[in-house]
Amino acid sequence: MNLETIKSEIEANVPGCRLEIVPNNSPSGQHSLLIDHEHALFVASFLRDAAHLRFDYCSNVTGIDWPGKEITEKVKIKKILDGVEQEVEEIQKTQSAGHLEAVYHLYSMEKKHGPVILRMRTEDRAVRIHLPSLTPIWRSAEFQEREIFDLYGIVFDGHPDLRRILMWDGFEDHPMRRDYVEPDDYEYEPTPHDAVLQKAKQHLNETGGR
């Protein structure tokens, strides 16, 4: 069963859901299905429970950081030139907010098929970083969602035990984000050594001593 067919079946069984196929042009050709937050649990339940699908096993959940970027596009606007209104083409630059993603790989142990790959995206990377937890549907997602929360900062609403799993409780920031800056020194290695001193000097030079 291809992803287009699965998408159509979900839309027929989960009214109001918003789905989009995200193409993958790599040799694997594993296209994925972007699902909206509001209907995520209903979509997941359908994939798990539909008798002919039975995607009963979530093998892997991972996070992805998509930082904001500058978007350049050509736009046509009207301007008064030499007293005459004319349509001219200008270059317009905008800045996207970026977003975080959680990606789920699903298989059916019962029907021996898969994977189906689900994606969810946050609205941005700063404040609107909440996604619904799919742990209530697939228990194997529990520790992996905790890892994504820890390393990327996605907050999974409805998770039964959302707390750091690799970094310690007092740790700040999220090490897998692309703009993460490694500290000059660490709490567990407080004695300066050559590498730490070199990093500290470089940091001071870059910030002008601030």
VOLODO-160825 format. One line per 2 residues: number of its first residue (from 1); their letters; for each residue x, y, z of C-alpha. Coordinates in nm, 3 decimals. Example, Ala and Ser with C-alpha at 12.3 -4.5 7.8 and 13.67 -1.06 7.14 Angstrom:
REM VOLODO-160825
1> as> 1.230 -0.450 0.780 | 1.367 -0.106 0.714
//
This chain:
REM VOLODO-160825
1> mn> 0.000 0.000 0.000 | 0.152 0.334 -0.104
3> le> 0.151 0.655 0.097 | -0.102 0.829 -0.129
5> ti> -0.355 0.553 -0.056 | -0.287 0.568 0.319
7> ks> -0.326 0.948 0.311 | -0.664 0.915 0.136
9> ei> -0.782 0.657 0.388 | -0.680 0.873 0.683
11> ea> -0.862 1.173 0.536 | -1.175 0.962 0.492
13> nv> -1.161 0.835 0.852 | -1.032 1.140 1.041
15> pg> -1.251 1.434 0.934 | -1.079 1.771 0.929
17> cr> -0.722 1.640 0.945 | -0.457 1.822 0.744
19> le> -0.201 1.596 0.578 | 0.085 1.660 0.340
21> iv> 0.321 1.415 0.172 | 0.682 1.528 0.213
23> pn> 0.886 1.387 -0.077 | 1.226 1.226 -0.031
25> ns> 1.436 1.230 -0.347 | 1.722 1.027 -0.202
27> ps> 1.786 0.669 -0.322 | 1.575 0.536 -0.032
29> gq> 1.270 0.720 -0.166 | 1.104 0.704 0.177
31> hs> 0.843 0.976 0.151 | 0.681 1.086 0.476
33> ll> 0.345 1.216 0.594 | 0.327 1.552 0.771
35> id> 0.032 1.555 1.013 | -0.132 1.842 1.200
37> he> -0.121 1.872 1.579 | -0.495 1.876 1.644
39> ha> -0.564 1.541 1.479 | -0.232 1.368 1.548
41> lf> -0.366 1.123 1.808 | -0.665 1.035 1.590
43> va> -0.439 0.976 1.288 | -0.202 0.764 1.498
45> sf> -0.491 0.561 1.641 | -0.627 0.493 1.294
47> lr> -0.289 0.373 1.167 | -0.249 0.144 1.466
49> da> -0.603 0.006 1.483 | -0.726 -0.021 1.121
51> ah> -0.753 -0.393 1.054 | -0.571 -0.384 0.719
53> lr> -0.294 -0.149 0.840 | -0.214 -0.240 1.203
55> fd> 0.095 -0.021 1.240 | 0.150 -0.154 1.590
57> yc> 0.520 -0.081 1.634 | 0.701 0.254 1.646
59> sn> 1.064 0.160 1.588 | 1.226 0.500 1.598
61> vt> 1.153 0.863 1.687 | 1.402 1.136 1.609
63> gi> 1.424 1.513 1.618 | 1.534 1.760 1.351
65> dw> 1.619 2.127 1.387 | 1.539 2.356 1.093
67> pg> 1.678 2.703 1.179 | 1.530 3.016 1.029
69> ke> 1.678 3.130 0.701 | 1.668 3.425 0.469
71> it> 1.432 3.379 0.175 | 1.496 3.579 -0.141
73> ek> 1.223 3.611 -0.402 | 1.133 3.833 -0.694
75> vk> 0.809 4.029 -0.658 | 0.628 4.267 -0.890
77> ik> 0.516 4.598 -0.742 | 0.371 4.919 -0.882
79> ki> 0.579 5.237 -0.862 | 0.555 5.590 -0.997
81> ld> 0.847 5.643 -1.233 | 0.881 5.973 -1.419
83> gv> 0.522 6.051 -1.326 | 0.390 5.724 -1.471
85> eq> 0.273 5.421 -1.274 | 0.471 5.119 -1.382
87> ev> 0.503 4.762 -1.271 | 0.859 4.681 -1.173
89> ee> 1.033 4.372 -1.040 | 1.220 4.392 -0.713
91> iq> 1.413 4.151 -0.492 | 1.238 4.099 -0.157
93> kt> 1.408 3.934 0.139 | 1.224 3.783 0.434
95> qs> 1.336 3.581 0.736 | 1.162 3.253 0.818
97> ag> 1.116 3.158 1.185 | 1.237 2.802 1.143
99> hl> 1.087 2.503 1.322 | 1.159 2.174 1.498
101> ea> 1.037 1.833 1.381 | 0.962 1.498 1.538
103> vy> 0.977 1.203 1.296 | 0.821 0.861 1.372
105> hl> 0.896 0.536 1.184 | 0.607 0.289 1.201
107> ys> 0.590 -0.081 1.115 | 0.328 -0.351 1.137
109> me> 0.458 -0.659 1.315 | 0.124 -0.829 1.255
111> kk> 0.096 -0.756 0.881 | 0.472 -0.749 0.811
113> hg> 0.476 -0.417 0.627 | 0.621 -0.068 0.665
115> pv> 0.766 0.172 0.726 | 0.521 0.458 0.728
117> il> 0.696 0.776 0.836 | 0.506 1.048 1.023
119> rm> 0.624 1.403 1.082 | 0.505 1.678 1.313
121> rt> 0.639 2.034 1.311 | 0.644 2.303 1.578
123> ed> 0.532 2.653 1.484 | 0.876 2.800 1.558
125> ra> 1.199 2.725 1.748 | 1.155 2.962 2.041
127> vr> 0.812 2.971 2.208 | 0.561 2.762 2.014
129> ih> 0.756 2.440 2.051 | 0.476 2.208 2.167
131> lp> 0.369 1.886 1.993 | 0.127 1.617 2.109
133> sl> 0.296 1.308 2.251 | 0.230 0.986 2.060
135> tp> 0.341 0.774 2.357 | -0.026 0.698 2.446
137> iw> -0.050 0.524 2.107 | 0.297 0.367 2.087
139> rs> 0.464 0.311 2.426 | 0.801 0.265 2.255
141> ae> 0.801 0.640 2.183 | 0.831 0.729 2.554
143> fq> 1.210 0.737 2.600 | 1.270 0.863 2.247
145> er> 1.039 1.162 2.294 | 1.224 1.233 2.620
147> ei> 1.552 1.231 2.428 | 1.412 1.478 2.172
149> fd> 1.284 1.700 2.454 | 1.630 1.690 2.613
151> ly> 1.843 1.746 2.303 | 1.614 1.960 2.083
153> gi> 1.369 2.123 2.326 | 1.037 2.001 2.183
155> vf> 0.772 1.987 2.457 | 0.550 1.680 2.412
157> dg> 0.209 1.753 2.562 | 0.051 1.446 2.720
159> hp> 0.379 1.262 2.772 | 0.363 1.053 3.093
161> dl> 0.710 1.146 3.222 | 0.867 1.431 3.026
163> rr> 1.210 1.509 3.174 | 1.572 1.506 3.063
165> il> 1.716 1.164 2.988 | 2.080 1.232 2.886
167> mw> 2.170 1.574 3.027 | 2.141 1.660 3.395
169> dg> 1.845 1.855 3.535 | 2.030 2.183 3.573
171> fe> 2.169 2.177 3.219 | 2.068 2.471 3.003
173> dh> 1.999 2.471 2.629 | 1.965 2.176 2.390
175> pm> 2.290 2.029 2.249 | 2.150 1.901 1.916
177> rr> 2.021 2.237 1.802 | 2.224 2.373 1.514
179> dy> 2.294 2.704 1.686 | 2.405 2.542 2.013
181> ve> 2.731 2.691 2.145 | 2.949 2.458 2.349
183> pd> 3.066 2.612 2.678 | 3.432 2.685 2.738
185> dy> 3.436 2.453 3.039 | 3.208 2.200 3.208
187> ey> 3.087 2.153 3.563 | 3.235 1.804 3.582
189> ep> 3.577 1.921 3.452 | 3.645 2.249 3.635
191> tp> 4.026 2.252 3.606 | 4.140 2.460 3.306
193> hd> 4.365 2.279 3.065 | 4.514 2.376 2.730
195> av> 4.205 2.305 2.518 | 3.975 2.486 2.759
197> lq> 4.207 2.788 2.779 | 4.229 2.803 2.401
199> ka> 3.849 2.795 2.368 | 3.810 3.061 2.636
201> kq> 4.059 3.293 2.463 | 3.886 3.241 2.128
203> hl> 3.549 3.316 2.286 | 3.685 3.637 2.442
205> ne> 3.830 3.748 2.108 | 3.501 3.682 1.926
207> tg> 3.294 3.874 2.184 | 3.541 4.156 2.241
209> gr> 3.599 4.054 2.602 | 3.231 4.051 2.699
//
